[in-house]
Amino acid sequence: MSEKNKVKAKTRKKYSPQFKEQVLERVAKDGVSQVAKDLGLAEAMIYSWRAKRKQGGDTLENQKLQQAEMARLKRENSRLQEENSFLKKAAAYFAKDTK
């Protein structure tokens, strides 16, 4: 790898989901080329973000809601596993008792 490629790889920027959402909202008003020029972004990157959003269909709020629901379901799953384990032990105890 040449020195030029190493430097280029190190300066790659990562953008937050909030920033991407704001850019895409602005694109809806002003157009891709204008927003890309104003913000110094590549048009291809904006088109990529837009395609990913259409494919996934998730806004930041929807992602947060899904994450909260997933956390709630994991907690409930854990509680139910504990209850199931307890009931299995109780059933084994009472089955042993009747013999």
Backbone hydrogen bonds in HBPLUS format (Angstrom, degrees):
<---DONOR---> <-ACCEPTOR-->    atom                        ^
c    i                          cat <-CA-CA->   ^        H-A-AA   ^      H-
h    n   atom  resd res      DA  || num        DHA   H-A  angle D-A-AA Bond
n    s   type  num  typ     dist DA aas  dist angle  dist       angle   num
A0006-LYS N   A0002-SER O   3.15 MM   4  6.48 153.2  2.23 148.8 156.5     1
A0007-VAL N   A0003-GLU O   3.06 MM   4  6.30 161.8  2.09 155.2 158.4     2
A0008-LYS N   A0004-LYS O   3.10 MM   4  6.26 158.9  2.14 143.4 149.6     3
A0009-ALA N   A0005-ASN O   2.96 MM   4  6.11 155.0  2.02 146.1 152.2     4
A0010-LYS N   A0006-LYS O   3.15 MM   4  6.37 146.9  2.27 142.5 150.7     5
A0011-THR N   A0007-VAL O   3.20 MM   4  6.42 141.0  2.36 146.9 156.3     6
A0020-LYS N   A0016-SER O   3.06 MM   4  6.40 162.2  2.09 154.5 159.3     7
A0021-GLU N   A0017-PRO O   2.95 MM   4  6.14 158.4  1.99 147.1 152.7     8
A0022-GLN N   A0018-GLN O   2.97 MM   4  6.24 158.3  2.02 149.7 155.5     9
A0023-VAL N   A0019-PHE O   2.87 MM   4  6.14 157.8  1.92 152.1 158.5    10
A0024-LEU N   A0020-LYS O   2.91 MM   4  6.15 162.8  1.94 151.4 155.9    11
A0025-GLU N   A0021-GLU O   2.89 MM   4  6.14 147.5  2.00 145.9 155.0    12
A0026-ARG N   A0022-GLN O   2.97 MM   4  6.18 156.5  2.03 145.7 152.1    13
A0027-VAL N   A0023-VAL O   2.81 MM   4  6.07 146.5  1.92 147.3 157.9    14
A0028-ALA N   A0024-LEU O   3.17 MM   4  6.35 146.9  2.29 137.2 143.9    15
A0029-LYS N   A0026-ARG O   3.03 MM   3  5.21 132.7  2.26  99.5 112.3    16
A0030-ASP N   A0026-ARG O   2.80 MM   4  6.00 174.7  1.81 166.8 167.0    17
A0031-GLY N   A0027-VAL O   2.84 MM   4  4.55 148.5  1.94 121.9 129.4    18
A0035-VAL N   A0031-GLY O   3.20 MM   4  6.34 168.0  2.22 152.6 156.2    19
A0036-ALA N   A0032-VAL O   2.88 MM   4  5.96 165.5  1.90 157.9 162.5    20
A0037-LYS N   A0033-SER O   3.04 MM   4  6.12 156.4  2.09 141.6 147.8    21
A0038-ASP N   A0034-GLN O   2.91 MM   4  6.12 163.7  1.94 150.5 155.2    22
A0039-LEU N   A0035-VAL O   2.94 MM   4  6.02 160.0  1.98 153.4 157.9    23
A0040-GLY N   A0036-ALA O   2.86 MM   4  5.56 120.3  2.22 136.4 149.2    24
A0041-LEU N   A0036-ALA O   2.95 MM   5  4.65 144.3  2.08 132.4 139.4    25
A0045-MET N   A0042-ALA O   3.08 MM   3  5.32 127.2  2.37 100.6 113.5    26
A0046-ILE N   A0042-ALA O   3.33 MM   4  6.78 155.5  2.40 149.0 154.7    27
A0047-TYR N   A0043-GLU O   2.92 MM   4  6.24 162.6  1.95 157.4 162.5    28
A0048-SER N   A0044-ALA O   2.91 MM   4  6.07 149.0  2.01 140.7 149.5    29
A0049-TRP N   A0045-MET O   2.93 MM   4  6.25 158.3  1.98 150.2 155.3    30
A0050-ARG N   A0046-ILE O   2.93 MM   4  6.16 160.6  1.97 151.1 156.5    31
A0051-ALA N   A0047-TYR O   2.93 MM   4  6.12 154.9  1.99 145.9 152.6    32
A0052-LYS N   A0048-SER O   2.94 MM   4  6.16 159.3  1.98 151.7 157.3    33
A0053-ARG N   A0049-TRP O   2.96 MM   4  6.19 154.7  2.02 146.8 153.8    34
A0054-LYS N   A0050-ARG O   2.98 MM   4  6.23 157.5  2.03 146.4 152.4    35
A0055-GLN N   A0051-ALA O   2.86 MM   4  6.02 156.5  1.91 147.5 154.5    36
A0056-GLY N   A0052-LYS O   2.82 MM   4  5.94 168.2  1.83 150.7 154.2    37
A0057-GLY N   A0053-ARG O   2.47 MM   4  5.13 144.7  1.58 137.4 150.6    38
A0063-GLN N   A0059-THR O   2.98 MM   4  6.26 155.6  2.05 151.6 158.5    39
A0064-LYS N   A0060-LEU O   3.00 MM   4  6.28 155.0  2.06 147.5 153.9    40
A0065-LEU N   A0061-GLU O   2.93 MM   4  6.21 157.4  1.98 150.3 156.5    41
A0066-GLN N   A0062-ASN O   2.89 MM   4  6.09 157.0  1.94 147.9 154.3    42
A0067-GLN N   A0063-GLN O   2.92 MM   4  6.13 154.8  1.98 146.6 153.5    43
A0068-ALA N   A0064-LYS O   2.95 MM   4  6.17 156.7  2.00 147.7 153.8    44
A0069-GLU N   A0065-LEU O   2.92 MM   4  6.13 159.8  1.96 148.4 154.2    45
A0070-MET N   A0066-GLN O   2.85 MM   4  6.03 154.8  1.92 145.9 153.3    46
A0071-ALA N   A0067-GLN O   2.96 MM   4  6.20 156.7  2.02 146.5 152.3    47
A0072-ARG N   A0068-ALA O   2.98 MM   4  6.24 157.9  2.03 148.1 154.1    48
A0073-LEU N   A0069-GLU O   2.91 MM   4  6.14 159.6  1.95 150.6 156.1    49
A0074-LYS N   A0070-MET O   2.94 MM   4  6.15 149.0  2.04 145.8 154.3    50
A0075-ARG N   A0071-ALA O   3.03 MM   4  6.29 157.8  2.08 147.8 153.3    51
A0076-GLU N   A0072-ARG O   2.96 MM   4  6.21 161.9  2.00 150.2 155.3    52
A0077-ASN N   A0073-LEU O   2.84 MM   4  5.96 154.4  1.91 142.5 150.0    53
A0078-SER N   A0074-LYS O   2.96 MM   4  6.16 158.5  2.00 147.2 152.5    54
A0079-ARG N   A0075-ARG O   2.98 MM   4  6.27 160.9  2.01 150.4 155.4    55
A0080-LEU N   A0076-GLU O   2.91 MM   4  6.13 160.7  1.95 151.1 156.3    56
A0081-GLN N   A0077-ASN O   2.92 MM   4  6.13 150.4  2.01 147.0 155.2    57
A0082-GLU N   A0078-SER O   3.04 MM   4  6.33 155.8  2.10 148.2 154.3    58
A0083-GLU N   A0079-ARG O   2.98 MM   4  6.28 159.1  2.02 149.4 155.1    59
A0084-ASN N   A0080-LEU O   2.87 MM   4  6.01 159.3  1.91 146.4 152.2    60
A0085-SER N   A0081-GLN O   2.92 MM   4  6.11 157.1  1.98 147.0 153.0    61
A0086-PHE N   A0082-GLU O   2.99 MM   4  6.22 160.0  2.03 149.3 154.6    62
A0087-LEU N   A0083-GLU O   2.89 MM   4  6.14 161.3  1.93 152.3 157.4    63
A0088-LYS N   A0084-ASN O   2.95 MM   4  6.17 151.2  2.04 147.0 154.6    64
A0089-LYS N   A0085-SER O   3.09 MM   4  6.37 158.6  2.13 148.3 153.5    65
A0090-ALA N   A0086-PHE O   2.89 MM   4  6.17 157.4  1.94 151.1 158.0    66
A0091-ALA N   A0087-LEU O   2.87 MM   4  5.98 159.9  1.91 145.9 151.5    67
A0092-ALA N   A0088-LYS O   2.95 MM   4  6.14 156.5  2.00 145.5 151.9    68
A0093-TYR N   A0089-LYS O   2.94 MM   4  6.14 154.5  2.00 145.5 152.6    69
A0094-PHE N   A0090-ALA O   2.95 MM   4  6.20 166.8  1.96 156.1 158.4    70
A0095-ALA N   A0091-ALA O   2.88 MM   4  5.95 149.0  1.98 144.2 153.3    71
A0096-LYS N   A0092-ALA O   3.02 MM   4  6.11 151.4  2.11 142.4 149.3    72
A0097-ASP N   A0093-TYR O   3.03 MM   4  6.22 145.6  2.15 141.2 151.1    73
A0098-THR N   A0094-PHE O   3.27 MM   4  6.43 143.0  2.41 141.8 148.0    74
